Amino acid sequence: MTPAEYIQLKAFARIDGAIVGLMWIASFASYVGGLTTPGLGFVAMLLGVGSLVVAALRLRRFRDYAREGVISFARAAAYFTLIFLYASLLLALAQYVYFAFIDGGYLVSTYTSLMSTPEAAAMMKAYGVDAQQMGQSISLLAQTDPIYIVLNILSMNVTAGVLMSLPVAAIVKRKEPVSHTGEQ
């Protein structure tokens, strides 16, 4: 890969990472709202799963338009990983702002309220989780600095991007451009 091709790869990945990152921010906001409004929880899930599809489609678009229909496995994997890196950085910034300045204990108090319901008690019992243990976990979350929460989520997202880049790159890679001349 030449330096110009690397610059092109990063530039396109930044744009696509911003698109996916905005989807993740909307998904996170929907998740937080979905703790008390069930319909938003479904929206969060759709945005999260949809972002994977969007990232794969944007990789295919990069291959077809910027790379003239040809992309190697390694370049496709690098591109997809960069999309996730840039999206993760954008989400991390938004989550840090939320946890440091907006949340004010909302998430912890909502988790505490949810865990005190009979449904949650039955679920914890079914999974063998002690209510006291769950309370300690929620208390630990309340004491955790926002930067540590965000860094944990950031590292999980980047790792997921690297792992998902492999099957997506295997599907999207192409050695020769597809002819659109109408010949068969």
Residue pairs with C-beta under 8 A, 6 or more apart in sequence:
1 9
1 75
8 66
9 75
9 78
9 79
9 82
10 82
12 62
12 66
12 79
13 62
13 79
13 82
13 83
13 85
13 86
14 82
14 86
16 55
16 58
16 59
16 62
16 83
16 86
17 82
17 83
17 84
17 85
17 86
17 87
17 89
17 90
18 86
18 87
18 90
19 54
19 58
20 51
20 54
20 55
20 58
20 83
20 84
20 86
20 87
21 86
21 87
21 88
21 89
21 90
21 91
22 90
23 47
23 48
23 50
23 51
23 54
23 87
24 47
24 48
24 51
24 87
24 90
24 91
24 157
25 90
25 91
25 94
26 47
27 43
27 44
27 45
27 47
27 48
27 51
28 44
28 91
28 94
28 95
28 98
30 40
30 41
30 43
30 44
30 47
31 40
31 41
31 44
32 98
32 106
32 107
33 40
34 40
34 41
34 42
34 43
34 44
35 41
35 107
35 110
35 111
35 114
36 110
51 87
52 164
55 80
55 83
55 84
55 87
55 168
56 80
56 168
56 171
56 172
58 83
59 76
59 79
59 80
59 83
59 168
59 169
59 172
60 172
62 71
62 79
63 69
63 70
63 71
63 76
63 172
63 174
67 75
68 177
69 174
69 176
69 177
69 178
70 174
70 175
70 176
70 177
71 79
71 172
71 173
71 174
72 173
72 175
73 169
73 170
73 173
74 169
76 165
76 168
76 169
76 172
76 173
77 165
77 166
77 168
77 169
78 165
80 161
80 164
80 165
80 168
80 169
81 158
81 161
81 162
81 165
83 161
84 157
84 158
84 160
84 161
84 162
84 164
84 165
85 158
85 161
87 157
87 161
88 154
88 157
88 158
88 161
89 154
91 153
91 154
91 157
92 150
92 151
92 153
92 154
95 146
95 149
95 150
95 153
96 146
96 147
96 150
99 107
99 146
99 149
99 150
100 146
100 147
105 142
107 141
108 138
108 141
108 142
111 138
111 141
112 135
112 138
114 120
115 124
115 131
115 134
115 135
115 138
121 131
124 130
124 131
124 134
141 149
